[in-house]
Amino acid sequence: MSNAFNHVLITGGAGYVGSLLAPQLLARGYKVTVFDIMYYGDDFLPKDNPDLRVVQGDIRDTAALKAALDGIDAVISLACISNDASFELDEALSTSVNLDAFEPMVVAAKEAGVKRFVYASSSSVYGVSDSPDVTEDHPLVPLTLYNKYKGMCEPLLFKHQSDDFVCVTIRPATLCGYAPRQRLDLSVNILTNHAVTNGRITVFGGSQMRPNLHVQDMCDCYEMLLDLPDGKIAGEIFNVAYQNMSIMDLAQIVKKVVEEEFPEKGGIEIVTTPTDDIRSYHVNSDKIGRALGFTPKYTIEDAVRGLCRAFRGGDLPDSMDDDRYFNVRRMKALNAA
């Protein structure tokens, strides 16, 4: 398949998703620029590939970003302080990165001649909902600054939409599975790490419904959003989720798979404890299937098996203690500001 664009810039391209997406786009024949502050390093990026350019930079530094945008045709905007970290980190950090830097970045991209801008919002913008199916027109009820700013950036992007600057927003579910820059602070990945490493899983609450998506499906979705014609995506918002499950159901899947993959560990115990994290919502992703033909392929079970393979292969050393697997811990350790 020929590519509609030549050179793609990924902000936050050395993060969890970017570490899988950048090599995938390179394999498709794109030139790729990763623009990232490098809190988690960049050793896992294929830096020997001549079509990859790695720029250590902060999206709040608009001049540096403008320089990196020279010759770029499409932007995939992943960079943010994620994981509702604003509770534990300096609020000013989340505000400056997730909100204040966003519109200047969009304007810089448009002025640089970028043709397409893909923005990663979040399905957590819906907060808590009793609706059996949360579609894209559901009201946004943010519970944290992270959700709030994600939602506030969406209209800031679409304000700059034009025939030659096509903008699309996606609201992904909580991601899971293995990637070269691994996160172990997301629901399925947390449960799997504890099951493999400690032989027991602690479930906080358990009844909360969460939408989930394999990180590989996320990357496939971004690749598709580069391929589609303008008219299919311009000014659109799409939920991207696969399996909506309660935290307890996730734990049961993890228990089953880890017991199969590591029979020598014996039974995995599940312990429940109360929680004040009440985020619960059931995300409907029919629109992206109907409008764009996108259907996720990888299950939560696939994600857990992939993580188990990574553990067995020695790809996740020191998985409880190394800050690089945990966004908030890493930023605290670095005194991010």
C-alpha positions in Angstrom: 0.0 0.0 0.0 1.4 3.4 -0.9 1.5 5.9 1.9 -0.5 9.2 1.8 2.2 10.9 3.8 5.9 10.8 3.7 7.1 11.9 7.1 5.2 11.5 10.4 6.1 13.2 13.7 5.0 11.5 16.9 5.0 13.6 20.0 5.6 11.4 23.0 7.0 8.8 20.5 9.3 7.3 23.1 6.4 6.4 25.4 4.4 3.2 25.7 2.4 3.5 22.5 5.1 5.3 20.5 7.7 2.6 21.2 5.6 0.1 19.3 4.1 2.6 16.8 7.4 4.2 15.5 8.9 0.8 14.4 5.5 -0.1 12.8 5.4 3.0 10.8 9.0 2.7 9.7 8.2 -0.8 8.5 5.4 0.7 6.4 7.9 2.9 4.7 7.2 6.2 6.5 9.9 8.5 7.7 9.4 9.0 11.4 10.4 11.7 13.8 10.0 11.0 17.5 9.7 14.2 19.5 9.9 13.3 23.2 11.2 14.6 26.5 12.7 11.2 27.2 11.7 10.6 30.8 11.9 6.9 30.1 15.0 6.9 27.8 15.1 5.9 24.2 17.3 2.7 24.2 14.3 0.7 22.8 13.9 2.8 19.7 15.4 1.4 16.4 17.9 4.3 16.2 20.0 2.5 13.5 17.1 3.0 11.0 18.1 5.8 8.7 14.4 6.8 8.4 14.1 7.5 12.1 14.9 10.8 13.6 14.9 11.1 17.4 14.5 14.6 18.9 14.8 15.1 22.6 12.4 18.0 23.2 9.6 19.4 25.3 6.2 20.2 23.6 6.1 23.3 25.8 9.2 24.6 23.8 7.3 25.8 20.8 10.5 26.9 19.0 12.1 23.5 19.3 8.8 21.9 18.1 8.6 24.2 15.1 12.1 23.3 14.1 11.2 19.6 14.3 8.0 20.1 12.3 9.9 21.2 9.2 9.1 18.8 6.4 6.5 16.9 8.4 3.2 15.8 6.7 1.3 14.3 9.6 1.4 14.5 13.4 0.3 11.9 15.9 -0.1 13.7 19.2 0.6 11.3 22.1 2.7 13.5 24.5 1.0 14.2 27.8 1.3 13.7 31.5 -0.9 10.7 31.6 -2.5 8.4 34.1 -4.4 11.0 36.1 -1.0 11.9 37.6 -1.9 15.4 38.5 -3.1 14.3 42.0 0.4 13.3 42.9 2.5 15.6 40.7 2.7 19.4 40.6 -0.7 20.5 39.2 1.2 23.2 37.2 3.1 20.5 35.3 -0.1 18.8 34.1 -1.6 22.1 33.2 1.4 23.4 31.2 1.9 20.1 29.3 -1.6 18.8 28.8 -3.5 22.1 28.2 -1.3 25.2 27.8 1.1 23.7 25.3 -1.6 22.1 23.1 -3.0 24.9 21.0 0.4 26.4 20.3 1.5 22.9 19.1 -1.5 22.7 16.8 -0.9 26.1 15.4 2.8 25.4 14.8 1.9 22.2 13.0 -0.6 24.0 10.7 1.9 26.8 10.0 4.6 24.2 9.1 2.4 22.7 6.4 1.3 19.6 8.3 -1.7 18.0 6.4 -3.1 15.8 9.1 -3.2 16.0 12.9 -4.3 12.9 14.9 -5.0 13.7 18.6 -5.0 11.1 21.4 -7.7 12.2 23.8 -9.0 9.6 26.4 -12.1 7.6 27.1 -11.7 8.7 30.7 -13.2 12.0 29.7 -16.6 10.4 30.4 -15.8 9.9 34.2 -18.5 7.9 35.9 -21.5 7.0 33.8 -24.5 4.7 34.4 -25.2 4.7 30.7 -25.1 1.1 29.4 -23.4 2.5 26.3 -21.2 5.6 26.3 -21.0 7.0 22.8 -19.1 9.9 21.5 -21.9 12.4 22.1 -22.1 11.4 25.8 -21.5 14.5 28.1 -17.9 14.8 29.4 -17.9 14.5 33.2 -14.2 14.7 34.1 -13.1 13.6 37.5 -9.5 14.7 37.3 -7.4 17.4 35.6 -6.2 14.8 33.2 -9.7 13.9 32.0 -10.7 17.6 32.0 -7.8 18.8 30.0 -8.1 16.0 27.4 -11.7 17.1 26.8 -10.8 20.8 26.7 -8.1 20.2 24.0 -10.6 18.6 21.6 -12.4 21.8 20.5 -9.0 23.7 20.5 -7.9 21.3 17.8 -11.0 21.4 15.7 -10.9 25.2 15.8 -8.0 25.0 13.4 -9.5 22.3 11.1 -9.4 23.2 7.4 -9.4 21.6 4.0 -5.6 21.4 4.1 -5.3 20.7 7.8 -7.4 17.6 8.6 -7.9 16.9 12.3 -9.3 13.8 14.0 -9.6 12.9 17.7 -9.7 9.5 19.2 -10.7 8.5 22.7 -8.8 5.3 23.5 -9.7 2.9 26.3 -7.2 1.8 28.9 -4.3 0.1 27.0 -2.8 -3.2 27.9 -0.1 -5.6 26.5 3.6 -5.6 25.8 5.5 -2.8 24.1 9.3 -2.0 24.0 8.8 0.9 26.6 6.6 -1.0 28.9 4.1 0.5 31.3 3.1 -1.6 34.4 0.8 1.0 35.9 -2.3 0.2 33.7 -5.1 -2.1 34.9 -4.4 -5.4 33.0 -0.6 -4.8 33.1 -0.6 -4.2 36.9 -2.6 -7.3 37.6 -0.4 -9.4 35.4 2.8 -8.1 37.0 1.5 -8.9 40.4 0.3 -12.3 39.4 3.6 -13.3 37.8 5.9 -11.6 40.3 4.0 -12.1 43.6 1.7 -15.0 42.9 -1.3 -13.0 44.1 -3.5 -10.2 42.7 -5.0 -7.4 44.8 -8.2 -6.0 43.3 -9.2 -2.5 44.5 -13.0 -2.5 44.5 -13.7 -4.8 41.6 -17.1 -3.8 40.3 -16.0 -0.8 38.3 -16.4 -1.2 34.6 -13.4 -0.3 32.4 -12.9 -0.3 28.7 -9.7 -2.0 27.5 -7.7 -2.0 24.3 -4.6 -3.9 23.3 -1.7 -1.6 22.6 -1.2 -3.3 19.2 -4.7 -2.5 18.2 -4.0 1.1 19.2 -1.0 1.2 16.9 -3.0 -0.3 14.1 -5.7 2.3 14.6 -3.1 5.1 14.2 -1.7 3.5 11.1 -5.2 3.4 9.6 -5.9 7.0 10.5 -2.9 7.9 8.3 -4.3 5.9 5.4 -7.9 7.0 5.3 -9.2 9.8 2.9 -9.7 13.2 4.5 -13.5 13.1 4.2 -13.8 10.1 6.4 -12.1 11.6 9.5 -12.1 15.4 9.2 -13.4 16.9 12.4 -14.5 13.5 13.8 -14.2 12.0 17.3 -14.0 8.3 17.7 -14.1 6.0 20.8 -11.6 3.2 20.5 -12.2 0.4 22.9 -12.6 -3.4 22.7 -13.6 -5.2 25.8 -15.6 -3.5 28.6 -15.0 -5.5 31.8 -15.1 -5.1 35.5 -11.8 -5.0 37.3 -12.7 -8.3 38.9 -13.4 -10.0 35.5 -10.0 -8.7 34.4 -8.4 -10.3 37.4 -10.0 -13.6 36.7 -8.6 -13.6 33.1 -5.2 -12.7 34.4 -5.4 -15.5 37.0 -6.4 -18.1 34.4 -3.7 -17.1 31.8 -0.8 -16.8 34.3 -1.7 -20.2 35.8 -1.6 -21.7 32.3 1.6 -19.9 31.3 3.5 -20.5 34.6 2.1 -23.8 36.0 5.1 -24.0 38.3 3.8 -21.0 40.3 0.7 -22.9 41.4 -2.6 -21.1 42.0 -2.8 -17.3 41.8 -4.7 -15.8 44.7 -7.1 -12.9 44.2 -7.6 -10.5 47.2 -10.1 -7.7 47.2 -9.8 -4.4 49.1 -11.9 -1.2 49.1 -11.1 1.7 46.8 -12.0 5.4 46.3 -11.3 5.2 42.6 -14.9 4.9 41.4 -14.3 5.6 37.6 -16.7 3.3 35.9 -18.0 3.5 32.3 -19.0 1.2 29.4 -17.6 2.6 26.2 -19.3 2.0 22.9 -17.0 1.9 19.9 -19.6 1.1 17.2 -18.9 4.4 15.4 -15.3 3.7 14.4 -16.4 0.3 13.1 -19.3 1.6 11.2 -17.6 4.7 9.8 -14.0 3.5 9.3 -14.3 -0.3 9.3 -11.9 -0.6 12.3 -12.3 -3.6 14.5 -9.8 -4.5 17.2 -8.3 -8.0 16.9 -6.4 -8.6 20.2 -8.1 -9.6 23.4 -7.2 -9.1 27.0 -6.1 -12.7 27.1 -3.7 -11.9 24.2 -2.3 -9.0 26.2 -1.7 -11.1 29.3 -0.1 -13.9 27.2 2.2 -11.4 25.6 3.2 -10.0 28.9 3.9 -13.5 30.2 6.2 -14.2 27.3 8.0 -11.0 28.0 8.4 -11.9 31.7 9.7 -15.4 30.7 12.1 -14.0 28.2 13.6 -11.6 30.7 12.3 -8.5 28.9 10.8 -7.0 32.1 13.5 -7.2 34.8 13.0 -5.6 38.2 9.3 -5.2 37.3 8.1 -4.0 40.7 10.9 -1.6 41.5 12.2 0.0 38.3 10.6 3.5 38.1 10.7 3.4 34.3 7.6 1.1 34.2 5.6 3.5 36.3 4.9 7.0 34.9 4.2 8.9 38.1 7.0 7.2 40.1 9.4 8.1 37.3 8.4 11.7 37.1 8.7 12.1 40.8 12.1 10.5 40.8 13.2 13.0 38.1 11.5 15.9 39.8 9.7 16.6 36.6 8.6 20.2 36.3 
